[in-house]
Amino acid sequence: MIRKLLGEPPRVNKGILLDAMNSMSDMLKLLERQIQASGDPTHAFRKADILTRGLMSSLDELEQSHHAAAFFRTKVKAGYAEDMSVNEKSDYALYVFFYKDGFVRVFSILDKLGNWLNDLYDLKTGEYKPHYSYFTVLRQFRYLKMHPAMTDDLNDIKDSYTDAINRLRKRRNTEIHYMNTEMQDDLWQRHRALYGKIQLEDLDHHLEDLKQGLEMVNRSLTTAFRYTVKQWENREARP
């Protein structure tokens, strides 16, 4: 959708994005077979199907947000807000919009994945923490000593993106609870320069953090779904 608005051809999934999408598609095929075989009297399989489709849609939207942010970033040439042309200010505003949409979506998808894992593996995380996150679910897996192979892989992925995710989380929390993140950058510049020109935030560094967040999401989804599909197929620990 975004690429059509930008005058670009449709995206062709590849790399880790393709891996993530394929792993979720494989899960949908298994769920469909289970629904056909059992009739799904409790609707548990249908719920898992809906949640999986929701994750696929959310991943698609996150990738589009990152792509659009990167597209409009290339159009911002000035280093100071006062030096921007009218068109460049518009492009900068679009960059900010898609960048912020992207980092909010990173944590939204992770929490949806946490909810999916909590339901399928019956972790009952909500019994001791009603408002839990993806990271809480990972800790619950370890506390219960369940599925250590998957848990270790997911934690390794999380740890490899710690710095970028922490920066994104801080900006997400600022955006939601305090002030617009780009205005916080402006405030810092005002503090440093007083009445001088406001230098733009480091757009490339911020965009790289978002790229890292997208990578973490892709790898986490692939790991969780591949493991679950394998477990299901082997009948060792059906969710």
Order of alpha helices (4+ residues) and beta strands (2+ residues): alpha-alpha-alpha-alpha-alpha-alpha-alpha-alpha-alpha
